[in-house]
Structures are given as structure tokens and as C-alpha cells.
Amino acid sequence: MKPVYVIGHKNPDVDCVAAAIAYRTYKELNNQGLYIAAAAGELNDELRYVLDYLNFAEPLVVKSVGTTVEDLLEEKETVNINGDMRLLELSNLMRREKLKTVPVLDENQRFLGLLTIGDMAMIFMDNLGDGQEIEKSPERLRRILETKVASIMKTRDLMLFEKDEALEEVRKQMLATRFRNYPVVDGQNHFLGLISRYNLLDMKRKKVILVDHNEKKQAVDGIEEAEILEIVDHHRVGDLQTISPIYFHNEPVGSTSTLVAELYLNNRLAMSRQLAGLLLSGLLTDTMLFKSPTTTAKDQRIAATLQELSGLAALDWGKKIFEFSSRIDQQSDEELICQDLKEYLSGSTIFAVSQVETVDLASFTRRKANIVKTMQEICQRQAYAFMCLMATDILEEGTELLVAGEKSFLAEQAFGQNIINNSIFLQGVMSRKKQVIPVIYEVLRKEHMI
Ligand SMILES: [Mn+2]
């Protein structure tokens, strides 16, 4: 069965992974089908800490949802044989099942070779010869029929594909060769099925449900090739387009975890302690312990219920997560800047804003010069017009905004303050989504009009 990936944004944070795991379970409770909770990139230490503490397995890391060979495979299983089968049995099997190509596998389902009906015909013709010695034919025929498949299967010059290969390359290779079928294997050479040119016309996109984002720039690679079934989010409406109408739940609350938790509660679905703890973690980190201006009464209400269900003391647990993740001394500058970086697009301008939440702004300030230098390098490499790093002090309730890049002067206009040493201090600013991104978009909009 083809899975539906429930997946959050690139540079996964606690909220998007909590929402993906909880929404996957919600979908499985309410629908038939296979749902997989996924992360659009490697997990950071904070996420590992939370998942580990609550005893969750890490979600599958999916770096692209572009169409691959795997998506050409049909649901039905391919008849396969092992190398010990004799040609007599194989002939019977092929006739009975009307097979033209039969893969040969070992006992671990690994692919060994292939036999086609053409190969079989050649073996008979070669062995029976030109018919001059017709009296010897029964003996020869018996010998052929006794032959084991392993000794005659084709093992060389086969064209086989790995399941993750991109479709374009496969299409080229299929059109340049004339085989009827092509075996597909995984990275360990396990046989997955046969594909043919016909399957190219019938390819099925990967199916995804997006949580905690709805902008193309933040979505997993290959999203333009995938079929988006649903979006559950709490950010500005971005630029993703869908072919058909979809279920799009967007609400200005503090976290996507809030929305998923609400679904469970409204539908009176049982929630494990563990899951309640995970959703609470997503809610607490995204709202910065309810201090972010994105926090709503609904977040407070749902958090109270999750606290009860999980048995965790919300604020203590939240502080523990932040204390863990603000041990920023252990990260390189690049890691620190990129772990929660989000890219945005306005017209043709690409910019990025990342955020570090800390309870210890001083240790951050010590590294400032190096961090700015690294930000400048990142801007060049990624062709960002500018980038900002919000170092948000949760206790002081303010953000030091570091800026770099050619157009960093826009930050002065946006926040009405002078940039001194690549830095602006923004008292009371805690939310990227609510207090920083809209202001930057507004300045860019004016800039485009000039
Ligand atoms: Mn979120």
C-alpha cells in the first residue's frame, strides 16, 4: 500500500515533529491506509532530547518527495522464483501465470537474476540444434528441462533501478533500451518489483500531508511533484498550490500541536500520556512558555488539558527543554544559525530568518562577531538578499536581531532603528512569525513598488 507522508518543514522543530507524529496517529485512527510521520531533515539535539525523554521513536527522515522509481511500482506482487527451480517447473509456472519475465531471488528476497520468455526460447533452440539429429531430441529435451534456473538466468548486463532514483533519468534509460521489464531493488538489493515503459504513463505521485508550514521554500524538496492531501498550520498563507481542493486547516494559534491536540479532544479520542507530553512540548516550545505574542487563550486551555493527560508539569518541563537547547556553546556557528532557519520569497527576493531561543544571551553575545561572519558566508552561498538571526531571550522577553547580507539595510527600515555592529535590539519581540516576518514583507513590498 502506498503511504501518505505526514511531514513538517525543513529544519524540523519540536512543534512540527510533534504535530506530524500525532496527526499521523489521528489519521490512522480515523481512516484506513498507511500514514508515516516524517521529518524534512535531520533532527536537532533538542528534538532528540524531547523524543527520547518521552520514549518516542524518531520519525523517518525524508529529504525529498519527488517522484522516483518506487512510484512506478504497481501494487500487485510479482511472481518470483529461487535458483533451485528446474526449467520444467518454470515452464509450467510461466504458462499457467502467463509470465514473460521472472525474477530469481535468494532466500532473503535479494535479487539474483532474471529469466525472460525470450531467453527460454533461445535455450531450447540452441540445445535442440538444427534438427539434423532428431533421434537425440528427447534426451536433450529431458536434460534441458532438468536444468536449474540458477545456471541459466541472466545476471549480467541487466538494467535494474534503485527505488530512490529520480524519474527523469529512468525515463531516459528506458527509452534508450528495449527490455520488456526492469527490476527495481532497494539499497540492500532486495527485490521490489518489475516496471515497464507502460508504468511511465501511469506513475503515481507521492502523497503528503503538510503540518506546521505552507510555503514552498520551507517544504521538503520535490514538493512540486507530490500530491498535497491536507495542510494543518498556524502560519501566514504562503505560495503552495494544489491541483484539487484540499482540507486546509489554518488558524492563528501558538502552535500546530495545539490544533492537532484539539482534534483529539473534540473527537473524544483517547490520547496516551506519551502523546499528550509530545504535543505539550510542541506547544510550549512554539509559544516560548506562553510568552510569545502568538499565544492564544486556546493554547492555554489545551495546554492545561495536555498537562493533565501527560502528568508533566508544563512550565517545569518547558524550561527543561529550553535549558537543554540553550547550551549553545556546544554548537558550531553554522549549526547554531541553521538549526531553525526558514527561507522566504518575496517577488524574486530570497531572504532567511532563523531563531535561537536562549535563557543566556550573554554567552551568545560573546560569539557575535564570528556568527555574523558565518551569516555573511551563508548569504553569499545561498544567494540570500539578506538574513537575520533572532537571538531571543525568553526570560528578558526581547530579541537581539543580527543581520547580514547586501540588503540588510532593510532591517533598519523595518524596525525603525539603526543597525550597530550588525545588530538591533528589539524589546518585547519574541515571535518570528508575528513580529518579524510581516514587518519585513511590508518593507519589501514597498521596495518592489519603487
Ligand atoms: Mn509551529
Residues whose N, C-alpha, C, O or C-beta is under 5 A from the ligand:
A	BS01	MN	D15 D212 S255 T256 D286
